Amino acid sequence: MKLNKALITILQILTFNVNNIFPAKIFLDLGDVLVETSKTKALGNIVPELLNFVFTGNLPFNLKEEFEAFLINNYGVDNTSGLPLIYRSWQNGSINSADMVEDFKKKINQSKISKQKKDLYTKIAENYSPQRLVNTIQISSSGIKNLKKIKENGHDIYIISNWDKDSFPLIYKELAKLFSKFPQENITISGYVGMVKPDANIYDYVIKKYNLSKEDLKNSWFIDDRIENINAAKKAGFNAIKHDSWHKTKKILKNNKLI
């Protein structure tokens, strides 16, 4: 009888999911990982100006890149990310959305670009306002599907995201289906902590916040769509996955026995 009980115990241990004994800590980005911009909704806010722009002989194929080039020309470039430097101030909370949008409009109005482009850029600038921004954001269906698999395998999940402090309360409410899966204390937003990825201090902050030892970091994974954030995470001691699509990220998670 005692031998049978011992065998049963051994079998239970052997068949138990090892991930439940040693769960990994998975840190995920928001933009283009768990949430995505609806191009249809974003373009819907600028249709009249966009049509007028096209009718005057302009091609709208790279609007986002062209607008960000305009911002870089006016505000400078963030050498760590290649993005407009103003984004850093916006995402670390040192400038609010309303003031930033108004300054965008001022610089657009003062520029020497055509009237059609001024009208279009002004509408694009308005998409940075909190409510407009939230209206164009939606949950990634692949993201939430794979997030569920990660949770089912017993891993701890976290968010660490560059996001402005004005729109985040709105998106948190609007996308409750996503955020309800995370304990509030497991969410780190740049606009609230005054630090942005890929700066080393935000990774140090996360390590201290969750009391991660060197051993913990060996079983901690960082998923982000920007290579500079991935490189910084690796330097801080995390394992890291450069996210291009959930199809590719899922394969990497499977190969590392995380799902």
Secondary structure in CASP SS format (residue, H / E / C, confidence):
PFRMAT SS
TARGET T0000
AUTHOR 0000-0000-0000
METHOD secondary structure of the structure
MODEL  1
M C 1.00
K H 1.00
L H 1.00
N H 1.00
K H 1.00
A H 1.00
L H 1.00
I H 1.00
T H 1.00
I H 1.00
L H 1.00
Q H 1.00
I H 1.00
L H 1.00
T H 1.00
F C 1.00
N C 1.00
V H 1.00
N H 1.00
N H 1.00
I H 1.00
F C 1.00
P C 1.00
A C 1.00
K E 1.00
I E 1.00
F E 1.00
L E 1.00
D C 1.00
L C 1.00
G E 1.00
D C 1.00
V C 1.00
L C 1.00
V E 1.00
E E 1.00
T E 1.00
S C 1.00
K H 1.00
T H 1.00
K H 1.00
A H 1.00
L H 1.00
G H 1.00
N C 1.00
I C 1.00
V H 1.00
P H 1.00
E H 1.00
L H 1.00
L H 1.00
N H 1.00
F H 1.00
V H 1.00
F H 1.00
T C 1.00
G C 1.00
N C 1.00
L C 1.00
P C 1.00
F C 1.00
N C 1.00
L H 1.00
K H 1.00
E H 1.00
E H 1.00
F H 1.00
E H 1.00
A H 1.00
F H 1.00
L H 1.00
I H 1.00
N H 1.00
N H 1.00
Y H 1.00
G C 1.00
V E 1.00
D C 1.00
N C 1.00
T C 1.00
S C 1.00
G C 1.00
L C 1.00
P E 1.00
L C 1.00
I H 1.00
Y H 1.00
R H 1.00
S H 1.00
W H 1.00
Q H 1.00
N C 1.00
G C 1.00
S C 1.00
I C 1.00
N C 1.00
S H 1.00
A H 1.00
D H 1.00
M H 1.00
V H 1.00
E H 1.00
D H 1.00
F H 1.00
K H 1.00
K H 1.00
K H 1.00
I H 1.00
N H 1.00
Q H 1.00
S C 1.00
K C 1.00
I C 1.00
S C 1.00
K H 1.00
Q H 1.00
K H 1.00
K H 1.00
D H 1.00
L H 1.00
Y H 1.00
T H 1.00
K H 1.00
I H 1.00
A H 1.00
E H 1.00
N C 1.00
Y C 1.00
S C 1.00
P H 1.00
Q H 1.00
R H 1.00
L H 1.00
V H 1.00
N H 1.00
T C 1.00
I E 1.00
Q E 1.00
I E 1.00
S C 1.00
S H 1.00
S H 1.00
G H 1.00
I H 1.00
K H 1.00
N H 1.00
L H 1.00
K H 1.00
K H 1.00
I H 1.00
K H 1.00
E H 1.00
N C 1.00
G C 1.00
H C 1.00
D E 1.00
I E 1.00
Y E 1.00
I E 1.00
I E 1.00
S E 1.00
N C 1.00
W C 1.00
D C 1.00
K C 1.00
D C 1.00
S C 1.00
F H 1.00
P H 1.00
L H 1.00
I H 1.00
Y H 1.00
K H 1.00
E H 1.00
L C 1.00
A H 1.00
K H 1.00
L H 1.00
F H 1.00
S C 1.00
K C 1.00
F C 1.00
P C 1.00
Q H 1.00
E H 1.00
N H 1.00
I E 1.00
T E 1.00
I E 1.00
S H 1.00
G H 1.00
Y H 1.00
V H 1.00
G C 1.00
M C 1.00
V C 1.00
K C 1.00
P C 1.00
D C 1.00
A H 1.00
N H 1.00
I H 1.00
Y H 1.00
D H 1.00
Y H 1.00
V H 1.00
I H 1.00
K H 1.00
K H 1.00
Y C 1.00
N C 1.00
L C 1.00
S C 1.00
K H 1.00
E H 1.00
D H 1.00
L H 1.00
K H 1.00
N C 1.00
S E 1.00
W E 1.00
F E 1.00
I E 1.00
D E 1.00
D C 1.00
R C 1.00
I H 1.00
E H 1.00
N H 1.00
I H 1.00
N H 1.00
A H 1.00
A H 1.00
K H 1.00
K H 1.00
A H 1.00
G C 1.00
F C 1.00
N E 1.00
A E 1.00
I E 1.00
K E 1.00
H C 1.00
D C 1.00
S C 1.00
W H 1.00
H H 1.00
K H 1.00
T H 1.00
K H 1.00
K H 1.00
I H 1.00
L H 1.00
K H 1.00
N H 1.00
N C 1.00
K C 1.00
L C 1.00
I C 1.00
END
